[in-house]
Amino acid sequence: KQWDAGYISDEVDEHMHVSGQVVEQLSEHQMEGFLEAYLLTGRHGIWSSYESFVHVIDSMLN
């Protein structure tokens, strides 16, 4: 992740850092595209999702 915006306060945002390794999206179609592009570079990836979205994801990959 990359966080370039400011913080509300140190009390509220004490666990936020400016960099990291997390991508959080609520669009399954966008995440499927991100993962597919990442895998095409020769690297390995994993997709974690909610149980209710498994059928949506399965229909996109098959």
Secondary structure, DSSP 8 states (H G I E B T S, - for coil): -B--S--S-TTTSTT--SB-S----S-HHHHHHHHHHHHHTT--------GGGHHHHHHHH-
